Amino acid sequence: MAEHVYLNGDVMPADQAKITVFDAGLQHGVGLFEVIRCYQGRPFRLNDHLARLEDSAKTLGLVVPAQPKQFERAIEKLLAANELGDARVRITVTGGSVRVGIHLGAQSAPNVLITAGPAAAPPAEVYADGVGVVLSDYRTSSRDPIVRHKTISYLSRLTALKRAQRARMADALWFSDEGYLVGGSVANVFVVRDDIIHTPPLDLPVIPGIARKVVIELAADLQFPLRETRLSMQEMLEAQEMFLTNTVIEVLPVVVVERHVVGEGRVGPLTRSLLQRYRHQVREELEIA
């Protein structure tokens, strides 16, 4: 079966989809994206993803031409065309043609591309045993206007992620210029110290992750103490538990940082509880078994 994509209002075979060579995403890396996980054909927290997309677009001077219901229908049609239930859906919005000007405020119709593939979540044993991470050689700066947004200018993050993968690790942890923990290349990070869950605050160059938001909500429901905290590398290494979050991996336990063992080197009770509760929340919200 031929793979299908959604492009500017239509679902079509991927090999028939065309975008101008003058597209701002290609020419200047001007664009935003969202990755949504679908369970049994239903997107999880789609409205949260679209709200973040809209907020970033306003901040960066881009335009999101479709409304939430239009995106919902487009995803439904795309999943059906690709015969997918559990899926990873990516929405990409670019600045459109640069022929009308190279600046972000130029009046050009944006391009909206939606792709869908298998969810490709980590295997069950990873959640039972935990994963390792490396430390990124790069730093993020609060003065960079795009670091808090899901832009398509992703090369530095992918470079750090590839280094982690070469070391057979799941991700690379980033720090700010001031030396505070920010997150992973493709995930937010949580650290348990003194039985309190900590995650970097959004006044650092942190992407406001959707799964991050869910975990903060769940921790409150479970009455787990959680704080948004600036953490140095030493404070991070003193963690009892650590885990990564994004909507594809959900809540992924970390047991090794480089050669340093996190806590007792196994998945901790708070991480395990939050993973179970996260998956329950997905089923409850989407009304699936």
GUDREN-583945 format. One record per residue (C-alpha): residue in one letter; y negated, x negated, z. Coordinates in Angstrom, 2 decimals. Example, Ala and Ser with C-alpha at 12.3 -4.5 7.8 and 13.67 -1.06 7.14 Angstrom:
! GUDREN-583945
<residu: a&y: 4.50&x: -12.30&z: 7.80>
<residu: s&y: 1.06&x: -13.67&z: 7.14>
***
This chain:
! GUDREN-583945
<residu: m&y: 0.00&x: 0.00&z: 0.00>
<residu: a&y: -3.43&x: -1.30&z: -0.95>
<residu: e&y: -5.81&x: -2.03&z: 1.91>
<residu: h&y: -8.82&x: 0.27&z: 2.06>
<residu: v&y: -12.32&x: -0.29&z: 3.44>
<residu: y&y: -15.37&x: 1.86&z: 3.98>
<residu: l&y: -18.51&x: 0.71&z: 2.20>
<residu: n&y: -21.84&x: 2.51&z: 2.16>
<residu: g&y: -20.41&x: 6.02&z: 2.42>
<residu: d&y: -17.10&x: 5.73&z: 0.59>
<residu: v&y: -13.53&x: 4.74&z: 1.44>
<residu: m&y: -12.10&x: 2.62&z: -1.37>
<residu: p&y: -9.48&x: -0.06&z: -2.08>
<residu: a&y: -10.68&x: -3.36&z: -0.66>
<residu: d&y: -10.46&x: -5.12&z: -4.03>
<residu: q&y: -12.95&x: -2.60&z: -5.48>
<residu: a&y: -15.57&x: -3.02&z: -2.75>
<residu: k&y: -18.66&x: -4.93&z: -3.89>
<residu: i&y: -21.84&x: -6.08&z: -2.17>
<residu: t&y: -24.74&x: -7.78&z: -3.91>
<residu: v&y: -24.81&x: -11.56&z: -3.88>
<residu: f&y: -28.37&x: -11.17&z: -2.60>
<residu: d&y: -27.16&x: -9.49&z: 0.60>
<residu: a&y: -29.02&x: -10.75&z: 3.69>
<residu: g&y: -25.73&x: -11.30&z: 5.50>
<residu: l&y: -24.54&x: -13.70&z: 2.82>
<residu: q&y: -27.88&x: -15.37&z: 2.18>
<residu: h&y: -29.24&x: -15.66&z: 5.75>
<residu: g&y: -26.55&x: -14.48&z: 8.18>
<residu: v&y: -28.63&x: -11.38&z: 8.96>
<residu: g&y: -26.33&x: -8.70&z: 10.31>
<residu: l&y: -24.59&x: -7.16&z: 13.29>
<residu: f&y: -21.02&x: -6.15&z: 13.97>
<residu: e&y: -18.91&x: -4.19&z: 16.43>
<residu: v&y: -15.15&x: -4.42&z: 16.99>
<residu: i&y: -13.58&x: -1.19&z: 18.24>
<residu: r&y: -10.00&x: -0.77&z: 19.37>
<residu: c&y: -8.27&x: 2.42&z: 18.34>
<residu: y&y: -5.27&x: 3.89&z: 20.15>
<residu: q&y: -3.12&x: 6.40&z: 18.28>
<residu: g&y: -5.92&x: 6.82&z: 15.77>
<residu: r&y: -8.67&x: 7.37&z: 18.34>
<residu: p&y: -11.50&x: 4.87&z: 18.88>
<residu: f&y: -12.13&x: 3.88&z: 22.50>
<residu: r&y: -15.73&x: 4.04&z: 23.71>
<residu: l&y: -17.09&x: 4.44&z: 20.19>
<residu: n&y: -20.40&x: 5.85&z: 21.44>
<residu: d&y: -20.91&x: 2.80&z: 23.66>
<residu: h&y: -20.28&x: 0.51&z: 20.70>
<residu: l&y: -22.71&x: 2.45&z: 18.51>
<residu: a&y: -25.37&x: 2.50&z: 21.22>
<residu: r&y: -25.14&x: -1.28&z: 21.54>
<residu: l&y: -25.31&x: -1.62&z: 17.75>
<residu: e&y: -28.41&x: 0.58&z: 17.63>
<residu: d&y: -30.10&x: -1.27&z: 20.49>
<residu: s&y: -29.47&x: -4.64&z: 18.85>
<residu: a&y: -30.68&x: -3.35&z: 15.49>
<residu: k&y: -33.96&x: -2.18&z: 17.01>
<residu: t&y: -34.45&x: -5.49&z: 18.79>
<residu: l&y: -33.73&x: -7.57&z: 15.69>
<residu: g&y: -35.52&x: -5.33&z: 13.21>
<residu: l&y: -32.46&x: -4.01&z: 11.38>
<residu: v&y: -31.57&x: -0.46&z: 10.38>
<residu: v&y: -28.36&x: 1.44&z: 11.20>
<residu: p&y: -28.33&x: 4.22&z: 8.57>
<residu: a&y: -25.44&x: 6.31&z: 9.87>
<residu: q&y: -25.22&x: 8.60&z: 12.91>
<residu: p&y: -22.35&x: 8.51&z: 15.46>
<residu: k&y: -20.54&x: 11.49&z: 13.89>
<residu: q&y: -20.71&x: 9.83&z: 10.48>
<residu: f&y: -19.16&x: 6.66&z: 11.88>
<residu: e&y: -16.49&x: 8.70&z: 13.64>
<residu: r&y: -15.54&x: 10.49&z: 10.42>
<residu: a&y: -15.59&x: 7.24&z: 8.45>
<residu: i&y: -13.22&x: 5.57&z: 10.92>
<residu: e&y: -10.91&x: 8.57&z: 10.87>
<residu: k&y: -10.73&x: 8.49&z: 7.06>
<residu: l&y: -10.26&x: 4.73&z: 6.98>
<residu: l&y: -7.40&x: 4.77&z: 9.50>
<residu: a&y: -5.69&x: 7.51&z: 7.49>
<residu: a&y: -6.13&x: 5.60&z: 4.23>
<residu: n&y: -4.58&x: 2.48&z: 5.80>
<residu: e&y: -1.91&x: 4.47&z: 7.68>
<residu: l&y: -2.98&x: 2.95&z: 11.00>
<residu: g&y: -2.82&x: 4.35&z: 14.52>
<residu: d&y: -3.25&x: 1.44&z: 16.91>
<residu: a&y: -5.93&x: -0.56&z: 15.15>
<residu: r&y: -8.79&x: -3.02&z: 15.30>
<residu: v&y: -11.81&x: -1.59&z: 13.50>
<residu: r&y: -14.85&x: -3.68&z: 12.64>
<residu: i&y: -18.24&x: -2.21&z: 11.70>
<residu: t&y: -20.59&x: -4.65&z: 9.96>
<residu: v&y: -24.22&x: -3.80&z: 9.18>
<residu: t&y: -26.27&x: -6.30&z: 7.19>
<residu: g&y: -29.93&x: -6.45&z: 6.27>
<residu: g&y: -29.36&x: -5.42&z: 2.64>
<residu: s&y: -30.76&x: -7.20&z: -0.38>
<residu: v&y: -33.19&x: -10.07&z: 0.18>
<residu: r&y: -34.74&x: -9.48&z: -3.22>
<residu: v&y: -37.39&x: -7.36&z: -1.49>
<residu: g&y: -38.23&x: -10.20&z: 0.91>
<residu: i&y: -36.54&x: -12.67&z: 3.20>
<residu: h&y: -37.95&x: -11.37&z: 6.49>
<residu: l&y: -36.13&x: -8.87&z: 8.68>
<residu: g&y: -38.75&x: -6.19&z: 8.26>
<residu: a&y: -38.30&x: -5.96&z: 4.49>
<residu: q&y: -37.61&x: -2.45&z: 3.21>
<residu: s&y: -34.09&x: -2.65&z: 1.84>
<residu: a&y: -31.11&x: -0.35&z: 2.21>
<residu: p&y: -28.66&x: -1.97&z: 4.64>
<residu: n&y: -25.02&x: -2.46&z: 3.76>
<residu: v&y: -22.46&x: -0.83&z: 6.05>
<residu: l&y: -18.90&x: -2.12&z: 5.85>
<residu: i&y: -16.02&x: -0.88&z: 7.99>
<residu: t&y: -12.62&x: -2.57&z: 7.93>
<residu: a&y: -9.43&x: -1.74&z: 9.82>
<residu: g&y: -6.26&x: -3.64&z: 10.58>
<residu: p&y: -3.51&x: -3.75&z: 13.20>
<residu: a&y: -4.75&x: -4.02&z: 16.78>
<residu: a&y: -3.24&x: -7.52&z: 17.12>
<residu: a&y: -3.41&x: -7.42&z: 20.94>
<residu: p&y: -1.75&x: -10.27&z: 22.86>
<residu: p&y: 1.98&x: -9.84&z: 23.63>
<residu: a&y: 3.12&x: -8.35&z: 26.95>
<residu: e&y: 4.28&x: -11.68&z: 28.36>
<residu: v&y: 0.73&x: -13.04&z: 28.17>
<residu: y&y: -0.43&x: -10.36&z: 30.59>
<residu: a&y: 2.47&x: -11.14&z: 32.91>
<residu: d&y: 2.03&x: -14.93&z: 32.87>
<residu: g&y: -1.70&x: -15.39&z: 32.15>
<residu: v&y: -3.43&x: -17.67&z: 29.66>
<residu: g&y: -5.36&x: -20.93&z: 29.65>
<residu: v&y: -8.93&x: -21.59&z: 28.53>
<residu: v&y: -10.93&x: -24.70&z: 27.67>
<residu: l&y: -14.58&x: -25.52&z: 28.30>
<residu: s&y: -16.85&x: -25.33&z: 25.28>
<residu: d&y: -18.81&x: -28.43&z: 24.33>
<residu: y&y: -21.73&x: -26.17&z: 23.39>
<residu: r&y: -24.37&x: -24.43&z: 25.52>
<residu: t&y: -26.26&x: -21.18&z: 25.09>
<residu: s&y: -30.00&x: -20.80&z: 25.57>
<residu: s&y: -31.83&x: -17.78&z: 26.96>
<residu: r&y: -34.60&x: -18.60&z: 24.49>
<residu: d&y: -32.32&x: -17.92&z: 21.51>
<residu: p&y: -33.16&x: -14.35&z: 20.41>
<residu: i&y: -29.71&x: -13.54&z: 19.03>
<residu: v&y: -27.30&x: -14.75&z: 21.73>
<residu: r&y: -27.21&x: -11.40&z: 23.55>
<residu: h&y: -26.27&x: -9.58&z: 20.36>
<residu: k&y: -23.13&x: -9.28&z: 18.24>
<residu: t&y: -24.58&x: -10.94&z: 15.15>
<residu: i&y: -22.57&x: -12.15&z: 12.19>
<residu: s&y: -23.96&x: -15.67&z: 12.75>
<residu: y&y: -20.75&x: -16.57&z: 14.57>
<residu: l&y: -19.88&x: -20.09&z: 13.42>
<residu: s&y: -20.56&x: -21.88&z: 16.71>
<residu: r&y: -18.40&x: -19.43&z: 18.65>
<residu: l&y: -15.60&x: -19.64&z: 16.10>
<residu: t&y: -15.74&x: -23.44&z: 16.16>
<residu: a&y: -15.31&x: -23.42&z: 19.95>
<residu: l&y: -12.52&x: -20.85&z: 19.65>
<residu: k&y: -10.67&x: -22.97&z: 17.10>
<residu: r&y: -10.82&x: -25.92&z: 19.47>
<residu: a&y: -9.25&x: -23.74&z: 22.16>
<residu: q&y: -6.54&x: -22.56&z: 19.80>
<residu: r&y: -5.69&x: -26.12&z: 18.78>
<residu: a&y: -5.12&x: -26.82&z: 22.48>
<residu: r&y: -2.93&x: -23.66&z: 22.65>
<residu: m&y: -5.50&x: -21.95&z: 24.83>
<residu: a&y: -6.84&x: -18.41&z: 24.52>
<residu: d&y: -10.59&x: -19.03&z: 24.52>
<residu: a&y: -13.40&x: -21.46&z: 25.31>
<residu: l&y: -15.77&x: -20.84&z: 28.21>
<residu: w&y: -19.50&x: -21.29&z: 27.60>
<residu: f&y: -22.28&x: -22.25&z: 29.99>
<residu: s&y: -26.03&x: -21.82&z: 29.73>
<residu: d&y: -28.50&x: -24.67&z: 29.38>
<residu: e&y: -29.07&x: -24.35&z: 33.13>
<residu: g&y: -25.36&x: -24.87&z: 33.83>
<residu: y&y: -24.34&x: -21.29&z: 34.63>
<residu: l&y: -21.16&x: -19.61&z: 33.39>
<residu: v&y: -21.90&x: -17.23&z: 30.51>
<residu: g&y: -18.55&x: -16.10&z: 29.06>
<residu: g&y: -15.94&x: -16.89&z: 26.45>
<residu: s&y: -16.39&x: -17.33&z: 22.72>
<residu: v&y: -15.16&x: -13.79&z: 22.09>
<residu: a&y: -14.96&x: -12.30&z: 25.58>
<residu: n&y: -16.78&x: -11.68&z: 28.83>
<residu: v&y: -15.48&x: -13.42&z: 31.93>
<residu: f&y: -14.85&x: -12.31&z: 35.52>
<residu: v&y: -14.14&x: -14.58&z: 38.49>
<residu: v&y: -12.72&x: -13.58&z: 41.87>
<residu: r&y: -14.03&x: -15.65&z: 44.81>
<residu: d&y: -13.60&x: -14.73&z: 48.49>
<residu: d&y: -12.01&x: -11.44&z: 47.37>
<residu: i&y: -15.20&x: -10.45&z: 45.53>
<residu: i&y: -15.26&x: -10.00&z: 41.74>
<residu: h&y: -18.13&x: -11.83&z: 40.04>
<residu: t&y: -19.34&x: -11.69&z: 36.46>
<residu: p&y: -22.37&x: -13.39&z: 34.85>
<residu: p&y: -25.50&x: -11.18&z: 34.91>
<residu: l&y: -27.18&x: -9.93&z: 31.77>
<residu: d&y: -30.34&x: -11.94&z: 32.47>
<residu: l&y: -28.29&x: -14.92&z: 31.28>
<residu: p&y: -27.48&x: -15.17&z: 27.55>
<residu: v&y: -24.54&x: -12.78&z: 27.95>
<residu: i&y: -23.34&x: -10.20&z: 25.44>
<residu: p&y: -23.17&x: -6.80&z: 27.21>
<residu: g&y: -19.50&x: -6.20&z: 26.46>
<residu: i&y: -18.04&x: -2.71&z: 26.29>
<residu: a&y: -14.86&x: -3.71&z: 28.15>
<residu: r&y: -17.11&x: -5.52&z: 30.65>
<residu: k&y: -18.89&x: -2.23&z: 31.28>
<residu: v&y: -15.59&x: -0.39&z: 31.72>
<residu: v&y: -14.32&x: -2.96&z: 34.24>
<residu: i&y: -17.53&x: -2.69&z: 36.28>
<residu: e&y: -17.10&x: 1.10&z: 36.37>
<residu: l&y: -13.44&x: 0.81&z: 37.35>
<residu: a&y: -14.15&x: -1.70&z: 40.10>
<residu: a&y: -16.60&x: 0.79&z: 41.62>
<residu: d&y: -14.01&x: 3.60&z: 41.37>
<residu: l&y: -11.40&x: 1.41&z: 43.06>
<residu: q&y: -13.92&x: 0.26&z: 45.67>
<residu: f&y: -13.42&x: -3.38&z: 44.68>
<residu: p&y: -16.56&x: -5.36&z: 45.57>
<residu: l&y: -18.20&x: -6.65&z: 42.39>
<residu: r&y: -21.39&x: -8.63&z: 41.91>
<residu: e&y: -23.26&x: -9.90&z: 38.88>
<residu: t&y: -23.66&x: -13.53&z: 39.92>
<residu: r&y: -24.86&x: -16.82&z: 38.49>
<residu: l&y: -21.90&x: -19.18&z: 38.84>
<residu: s&y: -21.94&x: -22.95&z: 38.47>
<residu: m&y: -18.91&x: -24.74&z: 37.05>
<residu: q&y: -17.83&x: -25.78&z: 40.54>
<residu: e&y: -18.11&x: -22.22&z: 41.81>
<residu: m&y: -16.07&x: -21.02&z: 38.85>
<residu: l&y: -13.37&x: -23.60&z: 39.55>
<residu: e&y: -13.09&x: -22.32&z: 43.12>
<residu: a&y: -11.88&x: -18.96&z: 41.80>
<residu: q&y: -8.87&x: -17.20&z: 43.28>
<residu: e&y: -8.47&x: -15.23&z: 40.05>
<residu: m&y: -10.10&x: -15.13&z: 36.64>
<residu: f&y: -9.86&x: -12.83&z: 33.66>
<residu: l&y: -11.40&x: -12.23&z: 30.24>
<residu: t&y: -12.38&x: -8.88&z: 28.76>
<residu: n&y: -13.04&x: -7.41&z: 25.36>
<residu: t&y: -11.88&x: -4.16&z: 23.82>
<residu: v&y: -8.96&x: -5.75&z: 21.95>
<residu: i&y: -7.53&x: -7.89&z: 24.75>
<residu: e&y: -8.56&x: -5.37&z: 27.47>
<residu: v&y: -8.19&x: -7.36&z: 30.73>
<residu: l&y: -6.57&x: -10.76&z: 30.07>
<residu: p&y: -5.59&x: -12.92&z: 33.08>
<residu: v&y: -6.60&x: -16.61&z: 33.08>
<residu: v&y: -4.47&x: -19.01&z: 35.15>
<residu: v&y: -5.58&x: -22.41&z: 33.80>
<residu: v&y: -8.99&x: -23.90&z: 32.92>
<residu: e&y: -8.34&x: -27.11&z: 30.98>
<residu: r&y: -5.96&x: -28.85&z: 33.47>
<residu: h&y: -7.29&x: -27.02&z: 36.50>
<residu: v&y: -5.03&x: -24.32&z: 37.95>
<residu: v&y: -6.82&x: -21.10&z: 38.89>
<residu: g&y: -5.90&x: -19.97&z: 42.38>
<residu: e&y: -2.12&x: -20.06&z: 42.78>
<residu: g&y: -1.55&x: -20.32&z: 39.03>
<residu: r&y: -0.36&x: -16.78&z: 38.56>
<residu: v&y: -1.86&x: -13.38&z: 37.80>
<residu: g&y: -3.67&x: -12.14&z: 40.89>
<residu: p&y: -3.58&x: -8.66&z: 42.45>
<residu: l&y: -7.14&x: -7.64&z: 41.56>
<residu: t&y: -6.65&x: -8.63&z: 37.92>
<residu: r&y: -3.35&x: -6.79&z: 37.75>
<residu: s&y: -4.84&x: -3.65&z: 39.31>
<residu: l&y: -7.81&x: -3.64&z: 36.94>
<residu: l&y: -5.58&x: -4.09&z: 33.89>
<residu: q&y: -3.42&x: -1.15&z: 34.94>
<residu: r&y: -6.45&x: 0.99&z: 35.69>
<residu: y&y: -8.11&x: 0.01&z: 32.41>
<residu: r&y: -5.10&x: 1.18&z: 30.43>
<residu: h&y: -4.94&x: 4.38&z: 32.44>
<residu: q&y: -8.62&x: 4.95&z: 31.69>
<residu: v&y: -7.99&x: 4.55&z: 27.95>
<residu: r&y: -5.21&x: 7.14&z: 28.04>
<residu: e&y: -7.28&x: 9.51&z: 30.13>
<residu: e&y: -10.43&x: 9.31&z: 27.99>
<residu: l&y: -8.59&x: 9.56&z: 24.69>
<residu: e&y: -6.08&x: 12.13&z: 25.97>
<residu: i&y: -3.08&x: 10.18&z: 24.73>
<residu: a&y: 0.33&x: 9.51&z: 26.28>
***
